[in-house]
Amino acid sequence: MKLARLTKYPVKSMTGYDLAMATVGPFGIDQDRRWAVIYSSGIAATRRELPALANLHAVCTDLGISLSFDGERIDVPWPSDAPTNAFVFSTEIKNVQDAGNYASHFLSSALEREVRLVYMPDDSVRAVSGAYVKTPHFTGFSDGFPILITTAPSLQALNAELASPVEMRRFRSNVVIDGDFEPWAEDEWRLIRIGSTVLRIVKPCERCIMVTQDPSTGIQPDAYEPLATLRRLHRASNGKIIFGQNAVVEVEGAMKLGDEVEVLESGTSNLI
């Protein structure tokens, strides 16, 4: 098995970009989802309710982040001395940094609603749910976990059942693994090594309306697929529709495209 794709999403729900290699720390891939667009309530925006986020592109820079929309681009430095709080679902994240009015005006104009941009510095700690890990682990503005893993054989199995195949970008994974193994094998993996990084798989990834959207535009080519087919093919015992596995960082390190993926521990399917 090999690492076939490595993707970073600097801003929650915005378009990500592929990497040849990455450093992996306690929050996941370096600078992955450390920024978020928030509403006046402090709640982090997602493409579930704001599909237009797909039209915004973000790239990490040495000084912060570069945002682009419809041919326009702004550079936003890492903010400091502007602490605020944000929420991902009901989880409050304290001491994030507001990126200022310039970024807010740019994003509010692009999204046609009042929003602000915030950054999560290293001293703003968000732990993942203790229901899924035995020791403390951390994440940025992800829905719940720092790394999302999908596999090419599972996508092939899904596409074989779809009238219109979908691309892996629909599923917004950080890590895509390919090789000669069965679809849905990832449900039985518990601990894997990629390069010098060790990841612990802790929870199946429940899927929502976002996978019905074109990842480049936010538009729904089909309001039902691929969710309807996934509902038939790959559901957990609680009825949740699953594609991919969430993971935490057990050993920090680095990974690069082509790295061998080694399964260190496995067990029964975690969909049961």
Rosetta blueprint (number, residue, H / E / L):
1 M L
2 K E
3 L E
4 A E
5 R E
6 L E
7 T E
8 K E
9 Y L
10 P L
11 V E
12 K L
13 S L
14 M L
15 T E
16 G L
17 Y E
18 D E
19 L L
20 A L
21 M E
22 A E
23 T E
24 V E
25 G E
26 P L
27 F L
28 G E
29 I E
30 D L
31 Q L
32 D L
33 R L
34 R L
35 W E
36 A E
37 V E
38 I E
39 Y L
40 S L
41 S L
42 G L
43 I E
44 A E
45 A L
46 T L
47 R L
48 R L
49 E L
50 L L
51 P H
52 A H
53 L H
54 A H
55 N H
56 L L
57 H E
58 A E
59 V E
60 C E
61 T L
62 D L
63 L L
64 G E
65 I E
66 S E
67 L E
68 S E
69 F E
70 D L
71 G L
72 E E
73 R E
74 I E
75 D E
76 V E
77 P E
78 W L
79 P L
80 S L
81 D L
82 A L
83 P E
84 T E
85 N E
86 A E
87 F E
88 V E
89 F L
90 S L
91 T E
92 E E
93 I E
94 K E
95 N E
96 V E
97 Q E
98 D E
99 A L
100 G L
101 N H
102 Y H
103 A H
104 S H
105 H H
106 F H
107 L H
108 S H
109 S H
110 A H
111 L H
112 E L
113 R L
114 E L
115 V L
116 R E
117 L E
118 V E
119 Y E
120 M L
121 P L
122 D L
123 D L
124 S L
125 V L
126 R L
127 A E
128 V L
129 S L
130 G L
131 A L
132 Y L
133 V L
134 K L
135 T L
136 P L
137 H L
138 F E
139 T L
140 G L
141 F L
142 S L
143 D L
144 G L
145 F L
146 P L
147 I E
148 L E
149 I E
150 T E
151 T E
152 A H
153 P H
154 S H
155 L H
156 Q H
157 A H
158 L H
159 N H
160 A L
161 E L
162 L L
163 A L
164 S L
165 P L
166 V L
167 E L
168 M H
169 R H
170 R H
171 F H
172 R L
173 S L
174 N L
175 V E
176 V E
177 I E
178 D E
179 G L
180 D L
181 F L
182 E L
183 P L
184 W L
185 A H
186 E H
187 D H
188 E H
189 W E
190 R E
191 L E
192 I E
193 R E
194 I E
195 G L
196 S L
197 T E
198 V E
199 L E
200 R E
201 I E
202 V E
203 K E
204 P E
205 C E
206 E E
207 R L
208 C L
209 I H
210 M H
211 V H
212 T H
213 Q L
214 D L
215 P L
216 S L
217 T L
218 G L
219 I L
220 Q L
221 P L
222 D L
223 A L
224 Y L
225 E L
226 P L
227 L H
228 A H
229 T H
230 L H
231 R H
232 R H
233 L H
234 H L
235 R E
236 A L
237 S L
238 N L
239 G L
240 K L
241 I E
242 I E
243 F E
244 G E
245 Q E
246 N E
247 A E
248 V E
249 V E
250 E E
251 V E
252 E L
253 G E
254 A E
255 M E
256 K E
257 L L
258 G L
259 D L
260 E E
261 V E
262 E E
263 V E
264 L E
265 E E
266 S E
267 G L
268 T L
269 S L
270 N L
271 L L
272 I L
